[in-house]
Amino acid sequence: MYNSYKRPRRNRKSESIRNLTQETTISITDFIFPLFITEGNNIKDEIGSMPNIFRLSLDNILREIEHCVALGLNNFVLFPVINEIYKDTTASYSYSENCFYLNSISEIKKRFPQICLMSDVAMDPYSSDGHDGFLQNGQIDNDKTLPILAKMSLAQAQAGIDIIGPSDMMDGRVGLIRQTLDKNGYQNTSIMSYTAKYASAFYGPFRDALDSAPKSGDKKTYQMNPANKREAIIEAEIDIAEGADFIMVKPALAYLDIIHILNERFDVPIAAYNVSGEYAMLHAAAKNGWLDYDRTMQEMLLSIKRAGARIIISYFAKDFALLKK
């Protein structure tokens, strides 16, 4: 029999009441905005597969950060576009005192000490092989990769980075990075581990941006199988035990269930990376008039937050901030 006392629609009958009963909210402070930095001056090179996202030289990065800060966006992750002449099999440029990425970190933090700046730690931007780990005899050598990642992380901490972002998916790297940072006096430098980073088809535009696709093979021996859920729990347990301050799921939209289960099981903040392919898809659909860009963007981001992500790394961050200004 119909129960007239139960009418959920009463809590949806006006915008004011809908706002009162809204279970999930999202704000500018939830976001980290990715930036791509390249060597040189006065460079602003749009990435073809990522509309309104640019490879920027340091002078333009500083202008972009200034604009974002004025919008209330204060968190950034910095990715380096490395010239082929600096690349080798051991990614040695990543911790060289002449590395423009490290020098740029120092300059950014000097100009904007109040912002939170996150790094990228993996061999692929600096490797002539294009892999996240050390390639030897056609195989990724996990344990030979770890000291390289630790050197890279220490150099970034010395440059002034706030959060180290190991994106490589090597076993044991969080522990060695934490030990190296602590041993050298950087106990306050945080680690946001790419904990459940899947071997996804959604990364294509990002690899266009950095020109960092593998020269041979693929990344399936170290990035996770998209079919697996329980494996993400194992990875999270290990990373937290080794000292990760945040754990991340990447990509976001096709892995909302992974975000949810990690948030339910662990107390550390969960981050989700709303990746380049997810960004590119919406732009393509909006350009063709198939979807409303602003409404769909907000719904996508809300779904990531609702799943349990405390932090969202997203190329939509600036557009969201502009929309809410």
CORJORA-V168468 format. One line per field, one symbol per residue. ss: DSSP state (h for helix, s for strand, l for the rest). A space follows every 10 residues. Layout:
# CORJORA-V168468
ss: ???
This chain:
# CORJORA-V168468
ss: lllllllhhh hhllhhhhhh hllllllhhh ssssssssll lllsssslls sssssslhhh hhhhhhhhhh llllssssss sllhhhlsll lhhhhllllh hhhhhhhhhh hllllsssll slllllslll lllsssllss shhhhhhhhh hhhhhhhhhl llsslsllll llhhhhhhhh hhhlllllls ssssssssll hhhhhhhhhh llllllllll lllslllllh hhhhhhhhhh hhlllsssss llhhhhhhhh hhhhhlllss sssslhhhhh hhhhhhhlll llhhhhhhhh hhhhhhhlll ssssllhhhh hhhhl
